[in-house]
Amino acid sequence: MLGRTLEGISSRLPGHCAVCHRFPAHPVCEPCVGRFAQPLRRCSRCALPLGSSHTVCARCTASPPPLDACHAAVSYDYPWSELITQFKFRGQAGWARAFAMLMRSAPWTEPALDAAQLLVPMPLSAPRLAQRGFNQAFELAKQLDARKAVSSLLLRLRETPAQAALDLQARLANVRGAFAVDPLRVAAVKGKRIVLVDDVMTSGASLHAAAQALRQAGAASVTGLVFARTDEPH
């Protein structure tokens, strides 16, 4: 009881910025958001930064991904990479609210959320969920729109090795067949406009595999929405 009381009190007290330590401030103060979260022109299909006035990059034009659209709030760089580590690996699920606010501020995010009928988080394997205690993608989805967020519709069928050291083709092979819609809930997917939510997008292999599973179950459209995108070159 005392712990809950102290937690309730602390949640009402002003905090300091996790980046510059300004006090009082939101988890990330407005000057730091302005400095590190400037909107970038991004490919509308893969969310990588674009240097031209085009809306779709050359790679997505030549080989369209299974996502109808994809949006990212920030680049996976300082300070966001460090804050995501706190969010995912240090049990600080409270970051979901601040990250979701930034996701909503990204261009085209609000129209995508308004049009969506379901917000589907990228699923974790059972061992990883037990280890972490929460699914960071589901925490983000709930903060984006709790009414539309559904946690057990998309399943991860198997644990996949870490993707960090793999090239693109190896990553695609690594996640092939790793996701499926719950057979008892296929009717909930058919004909629906779905936003697929995750915290970080690197190559896009996992999001693409999940999008393919949703399409195979009859989804009308699948849009990707992530907090951070690695800025790998095209």
MOKAHU-V389441 format. One record per helix or strand of 3 or more residues. SS is the DSSP state (2 for helix, 1 for strand). FROM is the first residue (numbers start at 0). LEN is the number of residues. Records with the same first field share a line. If there is no record, write none. Layout:
SS = FROM-LEN, FROM-LEN
//
This chain:
2 = 1-11, 29-7, 57-5, 79-10, 94-11, 108-7, 125-7, 135-10, 167-8, 182-7, 204-12
1 = 22-3, 68-7, 117-4, 153-3, 178-3, 192-9, 220-9
//
